Structures are given as C-alpha cells and as structure tokens.
Amino acid sequence: MKNEKRELFGTDGIRGKANVHPMTCEIAMGLGRAVTSYFQKKEATKQPLIIIGKDTRLSCYTFEHAFSAGVCSQGGYAIFTGPLPTPGVAFVTKSMRADAGVMISASHNPYYDNGIKIFDRNGYKLPDDVEYELEKMVLQPELLKANVTENLGRARRLDEVIGRYIEHAKSCFDNSYSLEGIKLVVDCANGAAYKLAPMIFEELGAEIIVLGNTPNGKNINENCGALHPQNCAAKVKEVGADMGICLDGDADRLIVIDEKGEVIDGDKLIGFLSKFLFQKKLLGGVNEVVGTAMSNLGLEIYLKKLGLSLFRTKVGDRYVIERMRESGSVFGGENSGHLIFNRHSTTGDGILAALKVIECMKYFDRSLHDLAKEVELYPQVLKNVKVKTKTPFEDVPAIQKGLAEVQAELGDEARILLRYSGTEALARVMIEGKNKDLVEKSCQKLVQIVEASLK
C-alpha cells in the first residue's frame, strides 16, 4: 500500500498540529474505536487490551483520553502508562501480552504538534495495508457497529509498567561491563525519558549530568535534545565527560557527542557499531546491515571493506525493521539516529543505542572520537523545499530534465535522492559525492528547479 493513498497516516503514524485535522479529538477517538475493532477481529477477543503511552507535550492529556474513549466505547480495555518512550510502549505491549500499543507523540516536533503511533502485540509498527484499513474505519465510522450493550470497556492508569522497561533496558547492557568511572551528559529533551533515562544510566554506575529534565508541557525539544545538541556538547567539554547523549521527545532516536564535544554523524555510529557486532559474531550469520535511501555512500563502502552489505529501504525506521524481519538482519538504522538492535528491541531506542555505543567503546578500548574517525563519509547536502502539493516527481518534466543534467555534472561517484516528507509539506533534496563544492552547487541548482516546478 503506497503512502499517497492514505489520508491520515504518514511515514511514522499520524502527525500534525494539535486540534487541527488530522490531529483532532474526533480522529483520535475514531482511531481508538478502529484499533479496538481491528484487534477484536484479528485476535478473536471480545475485550482487547490496549497500552496507551505518551510524551510530555500538553496536548497528550487531550489525545490519550480521546483515544481511550474510543477504545472503551468499542469494548476494549485501556491502560495509561504516563510519560514513556516509544520503545518503552512497544516493549510493554509485548511484555504485558496486550493486543496493541499506542504512543501519543510527535517525536522531535515542537510541543504544539502531536501524533499517534500504533504497535501490534509483538511491539512492531503496523504495516501500510493495516494503517489503510484503520483509516477507512475512521473516515467511514458507519463501518463500525456501535456498542450499545453491557460490553463496554474500561480504562485505568498503571504507572508501574515503567519499571518493566527500565529493567529491560538495563538487561540489554552486557553484564561483563559496568558504567562505573564513566561520566555522561544526558539530555532528555524535556520529553518522555526525562525521568527514566537518568535512572537507567545512574543505576548502571555512571556519573551523570542531566539536561532537559524539567518538562512543562511546552518545552519539549525546545533548544535541547537531539535537535539541539549544542548545549549538551558545551556541557561535555565543560565537565570533561566521556560522552554526551541527546534523546528526542519520545526517545526513539539518539544523537551522540564525543569527548571533544563534537557531534558524531549517525552513519558513523552505524559503521563502527556494525564492526563491533560483526567482530563479536552477533550478526547471526546474516552479514547485512539495513539502512535507508539516506544512508551515506561512505558507510556503504566502509561496510563493504568489512565484508558486510548495506541494504537500503525507504526512509522510516519501520521500513528498516520490516527488512530486518524479512532478511533476518539484526542491526540497522537511519543517520537521523534511529538505531535498531533487533535482538533487544522492535523499534528505534535511543537509550538502548547509547548503551550499545558504550559497550563498543569498552570492547575496543577506544574513545568515541577515535572510533568515529575510522568511518569516512562522503559530503552530503540535504535541503528542504516547501511545496503545496506532493506531485510525483516522475510526472514533472522540468524536474526529470533537471535531475538528468545534475547527475551528468556530478558523474558516477555521486548520488541524488528526491523524496517527500511523510509528515510535512516538504520535498527533500539530497545529494552526496566526493567533491563537496560541486555537491553544494548541484544541490542548490536542483532546489531551485524543484521550487519553480512545485510552487
């Protein structure tokens, strides 16, 4: 099922400005009904158990109750977790043998946005065709029979489920290592992990300095976390930390700062973590690492030298995970910081990824800066272009002509990627190649062509 056929769901669930279509109470309640009805039929259960987690943005109060109202009206049983990272919701859903899990979050977006992500009973994001089926029920509520009998559902808050995720995350760290003697700066982005991330690192023995742990409903991702790592970088240098850890609003991705206060590119992380897993024989005999269309050519070349292949999927960690499940791969990710360790998690997990980076440092007995130097990336330029409509690029002759001209100018050792954002009215123009000046010049040229063609 292609994304463009769906009206509500984008690359990563439903997302938009709170109280503006599609992120309205009416849609949330309808989706609660649809999810409950779908899993009633799929799992042949009268009262599906639905886990509902959230981040710290103000509108989460609105949407968790609206979604829960839909669940209960359709005869489901809703459990509120309170603030919990997206990977925590996925884990708790599977751990509690629930029928589905829901995360209310707009991830790295500002507080005035919100979103809804849905997981199946095994903690995996739903495939496109299931999201499309749910859409039909939301947009055509007459497809759902109203429940007017005594078989209505109920909801309750269960705060102790957070402890399940904390113990799980700690158990994923190799017990032959300890965090004792390591100084970390942890920026929680005033988001879903503001309480539990510091607890996890501290309980494993680290000395921690915490940033972004005072959410007020409006400051999630504001000048902090993965989107704004500069504050964490400055603090790493100030206190002489070994590493800076920047999470985003729902803590499913990670930006890492090395001991020199430098941000480490996500593709470099994927590179040296792949080497770590390969040398420890933890790739399960499948010498494939899964990336996306945005993965750097330099990463592909680095992996090839190790004897590993890079498989590219569409952008979105759920597409990375789908490929991993198909091929049996155990590691993959995006350069944006979504890293998936399939032996431990069913989705991107910033806290888990940080623990694995520390394991890697200890295994090789090398600093982060030293590890990152080994992975040489090609210059890559990414620019966003605001668009009114998402016309398929292949249907715009001017863009096709421009693509051919730019590719000819760049030569064979370069790559061009044009795609639309799954959650915003943006076209993304990405070019990478050996010659940085030529890449920047070519990207600007293509941006101007796209702007003129789609204005």
N, C-alpha and C positions, 0 to 999 in steps of 0.2 A: 504494500500500500504506500503510495507516494505521499510525501508531506503536503504537497499542494492540494490534495483532495480533502484535507482535514481543515476544518474551520476553527477549531478551538485549540488543538494540540500542536505544539511546535517541536523543536529538536529535543527539548527536555521538559515535557509536560505542558501544562497551560501556564501562561505567564503574561502579566500586563499590569497596568496601573490599577491599584485597588479601587473598587467601586466603579470602574469603567469596564464595559464589555471587552474581553470575556471574563475578567476577574470581578464578578459580582456575586452577591449572596445567592441570587437566583440560580446562577450557573453552579455554584458550589453545592447548593442543596440538591439540584438536579443530578449532579455528578455523584453525590452520596447515594442517591436512590439507584442510579445506573450501576455503580460499582457493586452495591449490595445485591441487586437483581442478577447481575452477571455472575457473581460468585455463588449465589444461591443455585443457579442452574449448573454452573461448571463443577462445583464440588458437591452438589446434591445435598445441601444442608439448608435447613429452614432458617437458621439464625447465624449468618456468617459473622466471624469476629474480625473487626477492622481496627488496626492500630492507627492512631492519628497523632503525628508529631508535628513540631513547628519550630521556627527560629524565633527571634526576639522582636520582630517588627510589630508595630502597634496593631495593624490590621489582622494579625493572626488570630486575635480573640474573635473577630468577626467571622473569619472563614472556618476556624475549627468547629465553631458551634453550628454554622450553617451546614457544613458538610455532615456533621454528626446528626443534625435534624433529618437530613435525607436518609442517612443510614437507619436511624431509628424508625422513621416512617415506613421504611420498606421491610422492617422486621430484623434488622441487623443489630449487632452488639458492638458499641464503640468504646475504645479505651483511649483516653487522652494521656500522653506521656509528658506534656510540658515541653520546654525547650530541649531539643535533642538533635544531634547532627543527622543529616540524611543517611549516612551509612549506619548510624545507630538505629534508625527506624527500620531499615532493611534487615539488620541483624535481629532486632527484637521481634519483627514479624515472623521470621523463621523460627527463632528460639521459642516463642510462645505458641507456635503452630497455629497462628492466625491465618485467616483466608486471604487477607490483603493488608498492605500498609500504605499509609498516605503521609506525605511530607508537605506541609504548607510552608513554602519558602520561595523567594525569588533569587536565591543563591547570592550572587555578587551584585545584584541590582540595588539601587537606593531604597530607602525604607518605604517610600510611597508606592513602590511596586510590590506585587506578591505573585505567588504561583502555587500550583498543585502538581506534585509528582506521585505516581502510583506504582506500588510494587506488588508482585504476586506472592503467594505463600512461601516461596523459596527465596524471597528477597531480591528478585530480578525485576527491572523495569519492564513494563508491558510492551509488547511489540506493536508496530504501527497498525496492524489489522485489528487488534483488540481495542486500541485507542479509538479507531474509526467506529467500531461497533458501539463503544460507550458514547461517542459523540452523537450518534443517531438517536440514542435513547434520551440524551439531554436536550437535543434540539427538537425532538418529537416526543414530548412526555406522554402523549396518548398511547405510545407503545408499551408503557408500564402500567400495569393494573394497580389501582390504588388499594392499599391495605387498610380495610375498614373493620377487621376482626380483632380479636384479642391478641393476635400475633404481632404486636408492635414490639420494637426493640427498646434498649435502654443504653445509657452511657455512664461512664464513671472515669475518674482520674486515677492513675496508678503510677505515682512518682517513682516507686522503687524499681521500675524497669530500667532506669538509667544505670543502676548498679550492674545490671547484666552486661550492658555494653562496655562499661569501664573494665570489668573483669575480662571480657573477651579481648579488648584492645591490648591489655597488659599481657595476656596469654600469647599473643602473636609475636611478642618480642622474645628472641632466643634467650632461654634462661641460663645459658652459659655466659651471658654478658650482663653487665649492670650499667646503670646510668650514673653511678657514683663517680664524682670527680669531673662530671661534665656540666658546664654552665650553659643554659639555654635562655634565649629571649623568646617568649611565646606570645604572639599577637593573635588574639581570639576574634578580632573584627567586631567586637560587641555583638557577637552572633550566637548561634546555637550551642557552641562549645565553650562559652565563656566560663562555665563552672567546671565542667568535667575534664577539659584538656589540661589545665594546670594540675588537677588531681592525678591524672594518669602519669604525667612526666615526673611529678614530685614523688609519687608512691614508688616509682621505679628507681628513685635515688638521685635524680638530677637536682642541681641548684637552678632555680628558675626565677626569671624576672618577667612579670606578666604585664602585657599591654592589652588594650581593647577588651577589658573585662567588666565594664560598667554600663551595660545596655540600659537605655531609657525609652526604647520603642522607636526612636527616630535616628539614632546614631549608628545603626548597623552599617558596616562598610564605609563609614564616613571618615576619610583621612586615616584609615587604619586597615590592617589585614592584608590579604593577598592583592587587592587592587592598589594599595598604597604602602608598599614595603619600605619606603624611605625612612619612616620613623623607627621601624624595627632595625633597619640597617645601621642607623645612627646609634641606637642603643647597644647593638652588638659591639661596635667599635668603642663606645664609651665604657662599657663594663668589661671588655675583653672576653666576650662569650665565645664558645666554640661553634655556635650555630644559632641562626635565627629561624624561627618557624612562623610563617604567616598563613593563617587559615582564612577562608572566606565566610560569608554569612551563614552557610549551612555546613561548613567544614568538610565538604566532599573534595576539596582540592587544596593544594599546598604550593606555596612559594617559599624557597629556601634561601637563606642568606649565609654566605660562608664567613669564616673567621676574620676576613679582611673587610667585611661589610659590603660585599658585592653580591648582587642577586644572581643566582645560578639559573640559567635557562632550563626550562622543563625538558627539552630534548636531551640536554647534557645529563640530567638526572636519569632519564630513561636509559641512556647509554651506559653509564657506569653501574647502574643497578642491574642491567641486563648481564653485564660481565660478572658481577657478584653472584647472581643466581646461576649463571652458566658454570662458573668455576666450582660452586658448591653443589652442582648437579641437582639443582632444584627446578629445572625447567621441564622435568618429567619426560625427557626424551623427545619433546617437540621443540626443535630449535627455531622457533618462530616467536618474534615479538610483534605485538599488534599496535599499530599507530593509526593515524588518520591522514586525510589528504593534506593536513597542515604540517605533518612531520617533516623535519628538515632533511635535505639530501645528505648533509654531512652525517647525520645519525645513521642513515641507511648504509653509507659507505663504512662507517665505524663498525656497525653490526656485522657487515659482510666480512670484514677482516677477522672478526671473532669466530666466524663460521655460523653466524645467525642470519636469518632473513627477516625483513620488515614487511609486514602485510598492512596495507593502508585501507581504512574504511572511510565511510562518510564521517563528517565532524559530529561529535557527540559521544560521550563515554558509553552510552547504551549500545551504540553500534560496535564499539570496541569489544564490549562484553559479549555481544551476540557472536562475533567472530571467534572469540576465545572459547566459547561454549561449543561452537561448531568444530574447531580445529584441535581442541584440547590444549591450547596455549595457556600458560599460567601467569603471564605478565604482559601488560600493555598499558597504554596511556596516551594522554594528549600533552602537547607542550604548554598548555594553559595550566597544568598542574594536577589534572585528574590522573591518578595513578592507581591501577587495579592489580592487586595481588590475588589471583583467583582462588588460591588455596585458603585464603583467610576472609575474603570479602566478596560480595556480589555487586559492588558498585565502587566508585571512587571514594577514597577515605584519606583525608589529609593527615589525621593523627597517626594512622597505621603507616602511611607512607613515610612520615617523619621518623618513626621508629625503625623502619627498614633502612633509611638513609644512615642512621646512627649505627645499625648493625654492619652496614657496608664499610663505614669508616673504621670500625673496630676490626673487622675481618682483614682488611688490607693494611691496617695500622697507618693510615694516611689521612691528612686533613681534607676537608671538603674542597678547598681551593685547588689542592694538588690533584684530587680525583677528577674535578671538572675540566682541568687543563687537557686531560687526555682525549676528550671528545671535541673534535674541531668541527664547528658548524659553518655552513655557507651563509653569507649575508642574506638576510630575508627582510623584506619590507611588506608590511600589511597596512592597508588603508581602508577606511570605511566610507561608503558613499550613501547618503540619504536618498531613498527612492520613494516614489508614490505608489508604484505597482511592481510586483515581482514577475515581470515578463521573462519567460525562459530565455536565457542568453542566446541559445541557438536560433531563436526566432527574430533576433535583431541583427540585420545585415551589417550595420555600421560597427557593432561590437565584434562580429566574426571577422570582419576585414581588419579591424584594429588588432585583434589577437594574433592573426597571421603575421602582420607587419612587425609587431613587438617580438614575437617568437623568432622571426628571421633575424632581427637585430641582436637578440641575445645569444643565438647559437644553440648547440645541443646540450651544453652543460648548464642548463638553467631550467626552471620550472615555473609555470604560470598556473594560478588557481583562481577562478572566479566562482563565487557562491553567494547565496543569500543567507542572511542570519535567520535562524529558526524562530527567534523570539522578538526581533526588532525589524523595522522597515529600513534595512540596510543591505547594500551589496558590499561584499568583502573582496578586495582586490589584493592578491598576494603574489609576489614574485621573489624568487631566490636564485642565486647564481654566484659564481666565483668573483665577478667584478662588481664591487659594492656600488661604485658611482654609476655604472651602467644599469644596475638593478633599480636604483633610486630614480634615475631618469626615466626608465621604461615604465616603472610603476606610476609615476606622475602622469605620463602620457596616456596610459590606459585608464587611469582615474578620470581624466578629462573626457575621454571618449564615452565612458560609462555614464558620467554626469550629463553629458549632452544628449545621450540616447534615451535615458530613463527619467528625465526631469518632468 
